[in-house]
Amino acid sequence: MKSLSGFIKVKSHLNTFQTHCFKIYRTNMLTCTLCLSLYLLYFCLPLLKCPSYCLPPLRYMQEKSFDDVDDGFRERALPLEREYQRVSISGEEKCGVPFTDLVDAAKCVVKALFIREKYIKRSMQSFCKTTAHALQELGMKPLDLTDYDDIAETPVDAGISYTLQTYFVTVRQLDLPYPDLTEYIEDMNVMMALIINGPVKSFCYRRLQYLSSKFQMHILLNEMKELAAQKKVPHRDFYNIRKVDTHIHASSCMNQKHLLRFIKRSMKKYPEEIVHIERGRGQTLKEVFESMNLTAFDLSVDTLDMHADRNTFHRFDKFNAKYNPIGESILREIFIKTDNCIEGKYFAHIVKEVMSDLEESKYQNSELRLSIYGRSRDEWEKLAKWALKHRVYSDNVRWLIQVPRLFDVYQTKKTLANFQEMLENIFLPLFEATINPRKHPELHLFLEHVVGFDSVDDESKPEHHIFNLDSPLPENWTEEDNPPYSYYLYYTYANMTVLNHLRRQRGFRMFVLRPHCGEAGPIHHLVSGFMLSENISHGLLLRKAPVLQYLYYLAQIGIAMSPLSNNSLFLSYHRNPLPEYLSRGLMISLSTDDPLQFHFTKVNSFCLTARVHSLTAR
C-alpha cells in the first residue's frame, strides 16, 4: 500500500499545482512555465528515480486479488461520487428581453427588495442573509438602524404605576420606532405598480422558467447520486427526519379518531361533571348527550361529521361549521375551547395527548395556533392561565397567536365601539406584561413560548374599502363593513413593531408576523405579506403573479403550504403549485393546517405529498 500512496501523493501534488498554475496563468504565462519546471524538479524527479516506490510490488499483487485492489480504489473514489454536476450559463445573458427593459426590470426588482428589507428590519424580523448581502454589494446606502440602540433601559423590577393615558405618554418618551402610514401607502402603491409593469413581468416570468428548467436538468444529472448519498446517512429515513408543522391550528390538531376516543373516554370517566350552563342551570356531560339522544355507543367518526367533503369547496362558511362535533356548537365549546365552564380542561387534555405523541416520535414538532379575538381586555390573561394551570407545555411545541378578522361581526353585535378598541384589547395587555412582568406573571411566562402572530379568516370575502390615506384611523372606524386585509395587517404589524422594540430593551422574546396570505382573494394580500411578514401560509395566488413569485424567491420568504387543506377548499390537489414552487427554489414547508378536517392519519400530508410528487426524504 506504500506504493499506492505514492501515486496518490503525486496526484495530490499535481492537483495542488494545477490550481495555482491556472491562477498564475491569467497574469503571466512565462511565470507559469517556470513554476512547472521547478515543480517537476523538486517534487516529481525524486519519485521518478525510485521506481520501487512508485510501482506496486509483485508480491503484493500476487497476495491480493484484483477485486481487493479495485475495492481499495473504489473506497477512495467515494467522495467523488458526491461531487454533483453543475449547470452554468455562459455568455451575456439578457433573459430574452431588450437590454433597456432588462435594466429597468432589474431596478424595479431591487427597489422592491429594499422596501421589504426596510420593513422587516424595522420590525426586527429575520431577512434573508444572502439577499441582504447582495443588496449591500450594490453600493447603496444601508438601512440606518442606529436609533434602535438609543432606547432607555427600564429595569424589570421598576415600580411603574400608570393609567392608560400615561402609558401612551411613556411610549412617546421612549421614542420607539413605528412605520409611518403615509410612507407605507406610498410603498404599497409602488409595489402595486411594479407587479403590473410589462417589462418586469416578462423578465420575472422568464427567470422563473429558467429556474424550473435548471432544476429539471439537475434531476437528470444528479438524481442517482443524491439517492446514493441519502442511503449512506445512518439512522435517517422518511419517518425519522425532522419535521416541523409550521401551520396547524390547535383546535384541530388531532384527527377525528383521536377526538372520538377522547369524547368516549370522557363520557365514561366524567359523566357527572358539570360542563355547560344552560339558562342559569348547570348541565353534566351525561345530560348534554342525553339532550341529543346520544350515548357513547352511538358515536362514530361518521356521527361526528367533522371531515371536510366536496360540499366545503369554495364554501368557507360550511367549512367553519365542521368544527362543531355532530353539528352542535355546545360540544365545540366543551371539548375544543379554552374559555368555558370547565376552564378548557378537556381541550387541555387532548392537546397534551397530541404533545405526548410528538414527544414520543422525537422527530415531529408543531407551531400550534391559539385564538385571541380582541373582544375583551382579559382574553390574554385567561389564555395564559389556561396554559399554566393545565401545564400545556412541550419542548416540541411553540404557540402562534391567530387574530380572526371578525370586526364586522363584533360591530354588528355592538361588542366594540371602534377598531381601536379591538387593537387595544389585543396589544395593550402585552405592553403591560412587558413593562411590569411581576404584575402579570402568568402572561409573562406564557409569552416566552409564543413566537408570533397570524391573521386568519376567509380571504375570498369581498372588500368594500381600499386602504389609502383617506381611510379612517382605527378610532374613527365605526362602520359595520370589515376593514380590508391590508388594513388589518398594517396595524397588526405597527403594534408588533413597537412591542418588539420594547421587549428587546427588556431582554424578552420578540414576535414575528406569519399571516394566512394568498389562499384566495385579491393579489394585494400577497403584496402586504411581502412587505410586512416574515413568512406566510398558503400563497396559492403566487402562481398567477410571476413578479411576486420571483420576489418571494429572491427574498426567500417562507411559505407554509397545505395541499390537503387547499384540495377541500380552494384548489384541487393535482393543480396545487407546491412542486412548481419547490423546483424554482421558493422556501416551502409542508403543513397540515387542520388534521381534524382533512386527515385520517398523523402523517397524512407528508406521506401523500411525498408519493404524489415523488419527493425524497431530504
Backbone torsions as a table, in degrees:
resi	resn	phi	psi	omega
1	MET	NA	-17.7	178.6
2	LYS	-63.6	-39.3	180.0
3	SER	-69.2	-36.2	177.0
4	LEU	-63.5	-40.2	178.0
5	SER	-65.1	-26.4	175.5
6	GLY	-64.0	-42.8	175.8
7	PHE	-60.4	-43.4	-179.5
8	ILE	-63.4	-37.5	-179.9
9	LYS	-64.7	-42.4	178.2
10	VAL	-62.9	-44.5	-178.8
11	LYS	-63.4	-39.4	179.4
12	SER	-63.6	-44.1	178.7
13	HIS	-63.0	-39.8	-179.5
14	LEU	-65.6	-40.4	178.4
15	ASN	-63.3	-42.4	179.0
16	THR	-63.2	-44.3	179.8
17	PHE	-64.2	-39.8	-177.7
18	GLN	-61.6	-39.7	179.4
19	THR	-61.6	-49.3	180.0
20	HIS	-66.9	-34.2	-176.7
21	CYS	-63.9	-42.7	-179.6
22	PHE	-67.1	-33.6	177.0
23	LYS	-65.1	-41.7	-177.6
24	ILE	-75.2	-30.6	-176.8
25	TYR	-59.7	-32.5	-178.3
26	ARG	-66.3	-24.6	-176.3
27	THR	-103.2	-36.6	-174.8
28	ASN	-157.7	107.6	-178.8
29	MET	-67.8	-32.9	179.7
30	LEU	-64.1	-43.4	177.5
31	THR	-60.2	-38.2	179.1
32	CYS	-62.0	-43.0	179.8
33	THR	-63.8	-42.2	177.5
34	LEU	-63.0	-40.8	179.0
35	CYS	-62.8	-40.0	178.9
36	LEU	-61.9	-42.6	179.2
37	SER	-63.0	-46.9	179.6
38	LEU	-62.4	-38.5	-179.4
39	TYR	-63.5	-44.3	-180.0
40	LEU	-64.3	-36.5	-179.6
41	LEU	-67.4	-45.2	-170.6
42	TYR	-89.3	-26.8	-175.0
43	PHE	-112.2	-44.3	-173.0
44	CYS	-85.2	-34.2	-176.0
45	LEU	-60.7	-45.0	178.4
46	PRO	-59.3	-34.0	-179.7
47	LEU	-73.3	-36.3	-179.5
48	LEU	-69.1	-25.8	179.0
49	LYS	-77.3	-8.5	-175.6
50	CYS	-124.0	79.2	-178.0
51	PRO	-62.4	-32.5	179.5
52	SER	-64.6	-21.9	-179.6
53	TYR	-83.2	-30.6	-174.8
54	CYS	-88.7	-32.3	-172.6
55	LEU	-98.8	144.1	177.6
56	PRO	-64.1	135.6	178.9
57	PRO	-65.6	146.8	-177.8
58	LEU	-63.3	-38.5	-178.9
59	ARG	-61.7	-39.7	-179.6
60	TYR	-65.3	-40.9	-179.6
61	MET	-67.6	-31.0	179.2
62	GLN	-74.4	-37.7	-176.9
63	GLU	-75.5	-32.9	-177.5
64	LYS	-102.3	138.0	176.7
65	SER	-73.9	162.5	178.8
66	PHE	-64.9	-30.1	178.4
67	ASP	-63.7	-39.3	179.3
68	ASP	-64.6	-42.0	179.9
69	VAL	-65.0	-42.8	178.9
70	ASP	-62.8	-37.6	178.9
71	ASP	-63.3	-37.8	178.8
72	GLY	-61.9	-42.6	178.1
73	PHE	-68.6	-36.0	179.9
74	ARG	-65.9	-36.7	178.5
75	GLU	-62.9	-39.9	179.1
76	ARG	-71.8	-23.3	-177.6
77	ALA	-85.4	-6.3	-178.0
78	LEU	-55.9	-46.2	179.2
79	PRO	-58.1	-29.0	-179.9
80	LEU	-68.6	-26.4	179.9
81	GLU	-65.4	-24.0	-177.9
82	ARG	-92.0	2.3	175.6
83	GLU	-85.1	97.0	-174.2
84	TYR	-73.3	151.1	176.5
85	GLN	-76.5	138.3	-176.6
86	ARG	-109.3	151.2	177.9
87	VAL	-109.7	125.4	178.7
88	SER	-131.7	151.5	179.8
89	ILE	-109.2	122.1	-179.3
90	SER	-99.4	162.0	179.0
91	GLY	87.6	178.8	-179.0
92	GLU	-84.2	110.1	-172.3
93	GLU	-102.5	123.5	-176.3
94	LYS	-117.6	12.5	176.5
95	CYS	60.5	22.5	175.3
96	GLY	72.2	17.9	178.4
97	VAL	-122.0	155.8	177.4
98	PRO	-56.9	150.5	-174.3
99	PHE	-61.2	-40.2	179.8
100	THR	-64.1	-39.9	176.9
101	ASP	-66.1	-36.0	178.9
102	LEU	-62.7	-43.5	179.6
103	VAL	-64.0	-45.1	-179.8
104	ASP	-64.1	-41.4	-179.9
105	ALA	-64.9	-41.7	179.4
106	ALA	-62.4	-40.8	178.7
107	LYS	-63.5	-40.6	179.8
108	CYS	-65.2	-42.8	179.6
109	VAL	-63.3	-44.1	179.2
110	VAL	-63.7	-39.8	179.0
111	LYS	-62.5	-40.5	178.2
112	ALA	-63.8	-39.8	179.1
113	LEU	-66.5	-36.8	176.8
114	PHE	-66.7	-35.1	177.1
115	ILE	-63.2	-45.4	178.7
116	ARG	-64.2	-43.7	-179.3
117	GLU	-58.8	-38.4	-179.1
118	LYS	-61.8	-47.7	-176.0
119	TYR	-75.0	-36.1	-178.7
120	ILE	-69.0	-43.5	179.4
121	LYS	-70.1	-33.3	179.0
122	ARG	-64.6	-35.7	179.7
123	SER	-90.0	0.9	176.6
124	MET	64.5	33.4	169.9
125	GLN	-91.5	172.5	-175.4
126	SER	-88.6	134.9	177.6
127	PHE	-115.4	140.9	-176.6
128	CYS	-54.6	123.4	-175.9
129	LYS	-66.6	-37.2	179.3
130	THR	-63.2	-44.5	178.3
131	THR	-65.4	-41.5	179.4
132	ALA	-62.1	-40.9	179.0
133	HIS	-64.7	-40.0	178.9
134	ALA	-65.6	-38.1	178.7
135	LEU	-67.3	-36.3	178.2
136	GLN	-66.0	-35.0	-178.6
137	GLU	-70.3	-13.3	178.6
138	LEU	-72.8	-9.5	177.4
139	GLY	82.3	10.7	179.5
140	MET	-86.5	159.0	-176.1
141	LYS	-64.8	125.9	179.7
142	PRO	-69.5	161.0	-180.0
143	LEU	-65.3	129.9	-178.2
144	ASP	-83.8	112.8	-179.6
145	LEU	-116.5	18.3	-174.9
146	THR	-65.9	-29.3	-178.0
147	ASP	-66.9	-15.7	-179.5
148	TYR	-69.6	-24.7	-175.3
149	ASP	-94.0	3.2	-176.7
150	ASP	-100.5	11.8	-177.5
151	ILE	-79.9	134.5	-177.0
152	ALA	-67.1	144.3	177.2
153	GLU	-74.5	138.6	174.9
154	THR	-120.6	111.5	-178.1
155	PRO	-58.5	146.1	-179.1
156	VAL	-63.4	-36.5	-175.3
157	ASP	-90.3	13.6	-179.4
158	ALA	-67.1	131.8	178.9
159	GLY	-81.1	92.3	-175.4
160	ILE	-102.8	119.0	174.1
161	SER	-111.9	134.8	-173.8
162	TYR	-157.9	160.3	170.4
163	THR	-110.9	179.1	-179.2
164	LEU	-61.2	-38.9	-178.0
165	GLN	-70.0	-47.7	-178.6
166	THR	-68.4	-24.0	178.0
167	TYR	-62.7	-46.4	-179.4
168	PHE	-68.0	-30.4	173.9
169	VAL	-62.9	-40.1	179.1
170	THR	-62.7	-41.1	178.9
171	VAL	-61.8	-41.9	179.0
172	ARG	-65.2	-35.5	178.8
173	GLN	-67.1	-33.7	177.6
174	LEU	-73.6	-19.4	177.7
175	ASP	56.5	48.5	178.6
176	LEU	-71.7	134.9	-177.1
177	PRO	-68.9	145.1	177.9
178	TYR	-147.9	156.6	-178.1
179	PRO	-74.5	136.2	178.2
180	ASP	-79.2	132.1	-176.0
181	LEU	-63.0	-44.2	179.9
182	THR	-61.5	-43.5	179.1
183	GLU	-62.9	-40.5	-179.7
184	TYR	-64.1	-43.9	179.9
185	ILE	-63.1	-40.8	178.2
186	GLU	-63.3	-44.8	178.6
187	ASP	-64.9	-36.2	177.8
188	MET	-63.5	-41.6	178.5
189	ASN	-66.0	-37.6	176.8
190	VAL	-61.7	-44.1	-179.4
191	MET	-66.1	-40.5	-180.0
192	MET	-65.4	-37.9	177.0
193	ALA	-69.4	-33.2	-176.9
194	LEU	-67.6	-40.3	-173.5
195	ILE	-74.7	-11.4	176.2
196	ILE	-109.2	7.1	178.2
197	ASN	-71.5	125.9	-175.0
198	GLY	-59.0	-56.9	179.5
199	PRO	-58.6	-36.3	178.9
200	VAL	-66.9	-40.9	178.3
201	LYS	-62.5	-43.2	179.1
202	SER	-63.5	-45.2	-179.6
203	PHE	-60.7	-49.3	-176.7
204	CYS	-67.5	-38.4	179.0
205	TYR	-62.2	-45.1	180.0
206	ARG	-66.5	-36.7	177.8
207	ARG	-65.1	-39.5	178.7
208	LEU	-66.1	-40.2	176.9
209	GLN	-64.3	-38.4	177.5
210	TYR	-62.8	-42.6	179.8
211	LEU	-63.8	-41.1	178.3
212	SER	-63.1	-44.9	-179.8
213	SER	-64.8	-38.6	179.7
214	LYS	-65.3	-37.1	178.0
215	PHE	-66.5	-42.4	178.6
216	GLN	-62.9	-38.0	176.5
217	MET	-65.1	-39.3	177.3
218	HIS	-61.7	-40.8	179.0
219	ILE	-62.8	-44.2	-179.4
220	LEU	-63.1	-36.5	-175.3
221	LEU	-85.0	-32.5	-166.1
222	ASN	-127.2	5.8	-175.8
223	GLU	-59.8	-46.5	-177.5
224	MET	-66.9	-36.0	178.2
225	LYS	-66.7	-38.7	178.1
226	GLU	-65.2	-42.6	178.9
227	LEU	-63.3	-41.1	178.8
228	ALA	-64.5	-43.3	179.0
229	ALA	-65.9	-35.5	-179.9
230	GLN	-65.5	-39.5	-178.9
231	LYS	-69.2	-21.1	-178.4
232	LYS	-84.0	-8.1	178.4
233	VAL	-77.6	119.4	-176.4
234	PRO	-72.3	143.0	173.3
235	HIS	56.4	40.1	176.3
236	ARG	-141.6	124.1	171.7
237	ASP	-147.0	-166.5	-175.5
238	PHE	-60.8	-33.5	-172.7
239	TYR	-84.4	-23.4	-178.0
240	ASN	-118.5	23.3	165.9
241	ILE	-81.3	156.6	-178.7
242	ARG	-71.2	127.8	179.1
243	LYS	-126.3	126.2	178.7
244	VAL	-119.7	118.5	177.7
245	ASP	-85.9	102.4	-174.2
246	THR	-88.0	0.2	179.3
247	HIS	-147.3	95.1	178.7
248	ILE	-152.8	134.1	-177.8
249	HIS	-91.5	133.1	-175.3
250	ALA	-61.6	-35.7	-177.3
251	SER	-69.8	-10.7	177.9
252	SER	-135.6	33.4	-176.7
253	CYS	-80.1	-10.4	177.5
254	MET	-102.5	160.4	173.7
255	ASN	-89.7	174.3	-173.9
256	GLN	-62.1	-40.5	-178.2
257	LYS	-64.9	-39.1	177.9
258	HIS	-62.5	-46.9	179.7
259	LEU	-64.4	-39.2	179.3
260	LEU	-62.3	-46.3	178.4
261	ARG	-61.3	-39.3	-179.0
262	PHE	-67.1	-41.4	179.2
263	ILE	-63.7	-44.2	178.7
264	LYS	-63.2	-41.5	179.1
265	ARG	-64.6	-38.7	179.0
266	SER	-67.4	-38.1	179.1
267	MET	-65.0	-32.3	178.2
268	LYS	-81.8	-31.4	-173.7
269	LYS	-91.4	-35.4	-176.6
270	TYR	-127.0	53.2	-176.7
271	PRO	-67.9	-28.6	-175.8
272	GLU	-100.3	9.1	179.5
273	GLU	-80.0	132.4	178.7
274	ILE	-73.8	120.3	-173.8
275	VAL	-121.7	-8.0	-176.0
276	HIS	-152.4	144.5	176.7
277	ILE	-108.1	118.0	-179.7
278	GLU	-120.4	111.5	179.3
279	ARG	55.9	42.8	176.5
280	GLY	82.2	-1.4	-179.6
281	ARG	-116.7	134.6	-179.9
282	GLY	-74.3	139.9	176.9
283	GLN	-115.2	134.7	175.6
284	THR	-80.3	167.3	179.8
285	LEU	-62.6	-37.1	178.9
286	LYS	-64.7	-41.9	-179.3
287	GLU	-67.6	-34.6	178.6
288	VAL	-61.7	-44.8	-178.9
289	PHE	-75.0	-30.7	176.1
290	GLU	-65.5	-34.1	177.7
291	SER	-66.6	-19.1	177.4
292	MET	-100.1	3.7	-178.1
293	ASN	58.4	43.8	-179.0
294	LEU	-128.6	148.5	171.7
295	THR	-123.9	172.7	178.9
296	ALA	-62.4	-31.9	-179.5
297	PHE	-68.5	-30.2	-177.1
298	ASP	-76.0	-19.4	-173.5
299	LEU	-75.1	140.3	174.4
300	SER	-151.8	173.3	177.7
301	VAL	-61.1	-39.1	179.0
302	ASP	-68.1	-33.8	178.3
303	THR	-67.3	-39.6	178.0
304	LEU	-59.5	-40.6	176.3
305	ASP	54.1	52.9	-179.7
306	MET	-112.1	2.8	-178.2
307	HIS	-89.6	132.8	179.2
308	ALA	-65.9	140.2	179.6
309	ASP	-129.5	-167.8	-176.6
310	ARG	-67.0	-17.7	179.9
311	ASN	-75.7	-12.3	179.8
312	THR	-92.0	-3.8	-177.2
313	PHE	-65.9	120.5	-176.2
314	HIS	60.5	21.4	176.4
315	ARG	-127.4	82.8	-177.9
316	PHE	-65.8	-28.1	178.5
317	ASP	-65.9	-41.7	177.5
318	LYS	-69.8	-33.2	177.4
319	PHE	-64.7	-43.5	178.2
320	ASN	-61.9	-32.9	178.3
321	ALA	-67.0	-21.7	179.5
322	LYS	-69.1	-12.6	176.7
323	TYR	-72.9	-11.8	-178.3
324	ASN	-93.5	111.3	177.4
325	PRO	-59.7	132.7	-179.5
326	ILE	58.4	19.2	-179.5
327	GLY	74.1	13.5	-177.5
328	GLU	-108.4	120.4	179.2
329	SER	-67.8	-22.6	178.6
330	ILE	-62.9	-42.1	-179.2
331	LEU	-68.0	-34.2	175.4
332	ARG	-63.7	-42.7	179.3
333	GLU	-64.1	-36.5	-176.8
334	ILE	-75.2	-43.3	-168.1
335	PHE	-101.6	-26.6	-175.7
336	ILE	-131.8	38.3	173.7
337	LYS	-128.0	146.7	178.7
338	THR	-89.0	-22.5	-176.3
339	ASP	-116.3	94.6	179.5
340	ASN	-149.4	-167.0	-175.6
341	CYS	-63.6	-31.4	-178.3
342	ILE	-103.8	18.2	176.3
343	GLU	57.4	38.1	175.5
344	GLY	69.6	27.2	-175.7
345	LYS	-61.4	-50.3	-176.6
346	TYR	-66.2	-41.8	179.4
347	PHE	-62.5	-40.7	178.1
348	ALA	-61.8	-41.0	-178.8
349	HIS	-64.2	-43.5	-177.1
350	ILE	-72.4	-33.8	175.5
351	VAL	-65.7	-38.3	178.0
352	LYS	-66.4	-32.0	175.2
353	GLU	-67.0	-39.8	175.9
354	VAL	-63.4	-42.4	177.7
355	MET	-62.1	-39.9	179.0
356	SER	-62.8	-39.1	176.8
357	ASP	-63.4	-40.0	178.6
358	LEU	-64.7	-42.7	180.0
359	GLU	-66.3	-36.1	179.2
360	GLU	-67.3	-37.3	179.1
361	SER	-72.0	-24.6	177.7
362	LYS	70.0	-26.3	-171.4
363	TYR	-110.2	3.6	-178.7
364	GLN	-115.0	137.1	178.9
365	ASN	-135.0	157.0	-177.1
366	SER	-143.0	151.1	170.7
367	GLU	-113.8	92.8	-174.9
368	LEU	-78.1	140.3	-179.7
369	ARG	-101.3	125.6	173.9
370	LEU	-111.7	151.2	-172.6
371	SER	-97.4	136.3	165.2
372	ILE	-123.0	119.8	-171.3
373	TYR	-91.8	-23.8	-177.9
374	GLY	81.0	20.2	179.9
375	ARG	-84.3	-28.1	-178.7
376	SER	-145.4	162.9	-175.4
377	ARG	-76.8	-20.4	-173.6
378	ASP	-95.7	9.7	-179.1
379	GLU	-62.2	-41.8	-179.1
380	TRP	-63.3	-44.2	-179.2
381	GLU	-63.2	-40.5	178.7
382	LYS	-65.3	-42.0	-179.6
383	LEU	-65.8	-43.0	179.0
384	ALA	-65.1	-40.1	178.8
385	LYS	-63.6	-40.1	177.4
386	TRP	-60.7	-46.1	-177.4
387	ALA	-65.4	-40.3	-176.9
388	LEU	-80.1	-38.8	-178.8
389	LYS	-62.6	-42.3	-177.4
390	HIS	-95.5	5.1	178.3
391	ARG	52.5	50.2	179.0
392	VAL	-84.2	86.4	-175.8
393	TYR	-147.9	145.2	174.1
394	SER	-157.5	145.2	175.4
395	ASP	-66.8	-18.1	-179.2
396	ASN	-90.8	2.1	-173.9
397	VAL	-132.8	138.6	168.3
398	ARG	-126.8	159.0	-176.0
399	TRP	-103.3	142.4	167.3
400	LEU	-120.8	139.9	-179.4
401	ILE	-99.6	119.2	178.6
402	GLN	-100.4	135.6	179.8
403	VAL	-113.8	105.0	178.3
404	PRO	-65.6	140.1	-180.0
405	ARG	-85.8	76.3	-172.9
406	LEU	-122.2	27.7	-178.1
407	PHE	-60.0	-36.4	-179.8
408	ASP	-61.7	-35.2	177.5
409	VAL	-67.0	-45.7	179.6
410	TYR	-65.5	-36.8	-179.3
411	GLN	-67.6	-38.7	178.4
412	THR	-64.4	-37.5	179.1
413	LYS	-84.4	2.5	-179.5
414	LYS	60.4	30.6	177.1
415	THR	-76.2	-35.6	-178.8
416	LEU	-123.1	148.6	179.8
417	ALA	-83.3	-37.6	-178.4
418	ASN	-158.1	176.0	-177.7
419	PHE	-69.4	-29.2	178.2
420	GLN	-60.4	-37.8	179.2
421	GLU	-63.7	-37.8	177.0
422	MET	-64.8	-43.8	178.3
423	LEU	-62.6	-40.4	179.3
424	GLU	-65.4	-40.0	178.3
425	ASN	-63.6	-30.4	-178.6
426	ILE	-82.1	-44.4	-168.6
427	PHE	-105.4	-27.8	-176.1
428	LEU	-61.5	-41.5	175.6
429	PRO	-59.5	-30.3	179.2
430	LEU	-71.3	-40.3	175.8
431	PHE	-63.6	-41.3	-179.5
432	GLU	-65.1	-43.0	179.1
433	ALA	-68.1	-29.0	178.0
434	THR	-73.9	-40.9	-179.5
435	ILE	-71.9	-42.9	-176.5
436	ASN	-131.7	77.3	-177.7
437	PRO	-65.1	-25.1	179.6
438	ARG	-68.8	-25.7	177.8
439	LYS	-80.5	-22.3	180.0
440	HIS	-129.3	64.6	-173.2
441	PRO	-65.2	-38.0	-178.3
442	GLU	-67.8	-45.1	179.3
443	LEU	-66.3	-39.4	179.0
444	HIS	-61.0	-43.7	-179.9
445	LEU	-68.1	-39.7	179.5
446	PHE	-63.6	-38.9	-177.9
447	LEU	-65.8	-20.8	177.7
448	GLU	-68.9	-12.8	179.2
449	HIS	-113.5	9.5	176.2
450	VAL	-100.3	130.7	-175.4
451	VAL	-103.8	-18.3	-178.4
452	GLY	176.2	-168.9	-176.7
453	PHE	-121.9	151.6	176.9
454	ASP	-131.5	150.0	175.3
455	SER	-117.9	119.3	-170.6
456	VAL	-127.4	148.1	170.2
457	ASP	161.9	-178.4	179.6
458	ASP	-74.7	110.6	-179.2
459	GLU	-73.1	-15.8	-178.1
460	SER	-80.7	-4.5	176.8
461	LYS	-61.6	136.9	178.4
462	PRO	-66.8	142.2	178.6
463	GLU	-107.0	124.0	-175.2
464	HIS	-94.0	2.6	-176.7
465	HIS	-137.1	140.3	175.7
466	ILE	-103.8	127.4	-177.0
467	PHE	-72.6	115.9	177.6
468	ASN	-149.5	-172.6	-177.2
469	LEU	-67.2	-18.8	178.3
470	ASP	-87.9	-2.8	179.9
471	SER	-66.7	144.2	178.5
472	PRO	-63.9	145.4	172.1
473	LEU	-69.2	161.5	-176.3
474	PRO	-53.1	-40.0	-179.1
475	GLU	-70.4	-16.9	179.4
476	ASN	-102.3	-2.4	179.9
477	TRP	-84.1	94.8	179.7
478	THR	-117.5	9.3	-179.8
479	GLU	-72.2	158.1	176.6
480	GLU	-81.8	-15.8	175.3
481	ASP	-70.3	143.1	179.7
482	ASN	-74.1	138.7	174.3
483	PRO	-60.7	153.0	179.7
484	PRO	-68.7	166.2	-177.7
485	TYR	-56.9	-46.2	-177.5
486	SER	-64.9	-29.3	177.3
487	TYR	-66.7	-49.2	176.4
488	TYR	-56.7	-48.3	-172.6
489	LEU	-67.7	-39.0	-178.8
490	TYR	-63.9	-47.8	-176.6
491	TYR	-73.3	-28.4	171.2
492	THR	-65.8	-45.6	178.6
493	TYR	-62.7	-43.9	-176.9
494	ALA	-61.7	-46.4	179.1
495	ASN	-67.6	-38.4	178.8
496	MET	-65.8	-35.8	179.1
497	THR	-62.4	-49.1	178.7
498	VAL	-62.4	-42.8	179.9
499	LEU	-62.5	-40.3	180.0
500	ASN	-62.3	-41.5	-180.0
501	HIS	-67.9	-36.9	176.8
502	LEU	-66.9	-42.9	-178.9
503	ARG	-69.5	-31.4	176.5
504	ARG	-65.3	-40.5	177.7
505	GLN	-64.8	-27.4	179.0
506	ARG	-89.0	-8.2	-179.9
507	GLY	80.8	24.7	-177.7
508	PHE	-103.6	166.1	178.2
509	ARG	-63.3	139.0	177.9
510	MET	-101.7	170.9	-172.1
511	PHE	-118.5	160.7	176.2
512	VAL	-125.6	166.1	179.7
513	LEU	-110.4	120.0	-178.6
514	ARG	-133.5	74.1	-173.3
515	PRO	-81.8	159.8	163.0
516	HIS	-66.4	127.9	-172.5
517	CYS	-154.9	131.3	173.0
518	GLY	79.6	15.8	175.1
519	GLU	-76.2	-36.7	177.1
520	ALA	-157.4	-172.7	175.4
521	GLY	83.8	-171.4	-177.7
522	PRO	-73.0	163.6	-174.4
523	ILE	-72.8	-20.3	-176.7
524	HIS	-68.3	-15.0	172.8
525	HIS	-60.0	-43.2	-179.7
526	LEU	-70.8	-28.6	175.8
527	VAL	-66.9	-45.1	177.1
528	SER	-62.0	-41.4	178.4
529	GLY	-63.8	-38.9	178.4
530	PHE	-63.2	-40.1	-175.9
531	MET	-76.4	-38.1	-164.9
532	LEU	-113.5	-19.0	-169.1
533	SER	-104.3	145.6	172.9
534	GLU	-74.6	-47.2	176.5
535	ASN	-135.3	166.0	174.3
536	ILE	-133.1	168.5	174.6
537	SER	-115.8	137.5	178.0
538	HIS	85.9	-84.9	178.6
539	GLY	66.3	27.8	-177.0
540	LEU	-64.2	-34.2	-175.3
541	LEU	-71.5	-7.9	175.7
542	LEU	-62.0	-24.8	-179.9
543	ARG	-66.4	-19.0	179.2
544	LYS	-100.1	-1.6	-176.8
545	ALA	-129.4	87.3	-175.3
546	PRO	-61.3	-33.4	-179.8
547	VAL	-65.7	-48.7	179.8
548	LEU	-65.7	-38.4	179.1
549	GLN	-61.8	-41.2	178.8
550	TYR	-68.9	-36.9	177.2
551	LEU	-66.3	-39.8	176.8
552	TYR	-63.3	-34.2	176.5
553	TYR	-68.2	-47.4	-178.1
554	LEU	-63.9	-39.5	-179.3
555	ALA	-83.2	-7.2	-179.5
556	GLN	51.1	52.6	177.4
557	ILE	-80.7	125.9	-179.3
558	GLY	-65.8	137.5	178.7
559	ILE	-128.1	113.8	176.6
560	ALA	-87.8	111.9	-175.2
561	MET	-106.9	144.7	-176.4
562	SER	-131.6	83.0	-175.1
563	PRO	-60.3	-38.2	-179.9
564	LEU	-67.4	-39.1	176.8
565	SER	-64.3	-46.5	179.7
566	ASN	-62.3	-34.0	-177.9
567	ASN	-62.5	-30.5	-178.9
568	SER	-93.4	-11.8	-173.5
569	LEU	-118.2	-50.5	-169.0
570	PHE	-133.2	-26.9	-172.1
571	LEU	-148.4	127.1	-179.3
572	SER	-64.1	155.8	-170.2
573	TYR	-60.8	-43.6	-175.1
574	HIS	-70.5	-14.7	177.8
575	ARG	-97.7	0.0	-177.1
576	ASN	-65.6	134.0	-175.4
577	PRO	-82.9	9.3	-177.0
578	LEU	-54.2	-51.7	-179.9
579	PRO	-62.9	-32.3	177.8
580	GLU	-67.5	-45.3	176.8
581	TYR	-59.7	-43.2	-177.0
582	LEU	-63.6	-41.8	-178.7
583	SER	-68.6	-24.7	-178.8
584	ARG	-90.1	-3.9	174.6
585	GLY	95.1	10.8	175.1
586	LEU	-69.6	150.6	-177.1
587	MET	-83.0	101.5	-172.8
588	ILE	-112.1	138.9	167.7
589	SER	-126.4	144.7	-179.0
590	LEU	-93.1	127.0	-176.0
591	SER	-130.4	164.1	-174.6
592	THR	-97.0	-27.2	-179.5
593	ASP	68.8	-81.2	-176.7
594	ASP	-135.5	84.6	179.0
595	PRO	-57.4	-31.4	-179.4
596	LEU	-61.2	-34.7	-177.7
597	GLN	-94.5	-24.6	-169.1
598	PHE	-119.0	-16.4	-169.2
599	HIS	-113.8	153.0	171.4
600	PHE	-109.4	-28.7	178.7
601	THR	-122.1	175.2	-173.0
602	LYS	-77.1	-30.8	-178.7
603	VAL	-116.7	33.8	-174.3
604	ASN	-58.3	-46.0	-177.4
605	SER	-62.2	-46.4	-176.4
606	PHE	-64.6	-46.8	-177.2
607	CYS	-65.1	-47.8	-176.1
608	LEU	-64.8	-45.6	-179.3
609	THR	-65.2	-39.6	179.3
610	ALA	-62.4	-38.4	-179.4
611	ARG	-74.3	-46.3	-175.2
612	VAL	-64.6	-42.4	-174.8
613	HIS	-101.9	9.5	176.5
614	SER	54.8	47.4	178.9
615	LEU	-84.9	149.2	176.1
616	THR	-92.1	171.0	-176.4
617	ALA	-76.8	-11.7	-177.5
618	ARG	-107.3	NA	NA
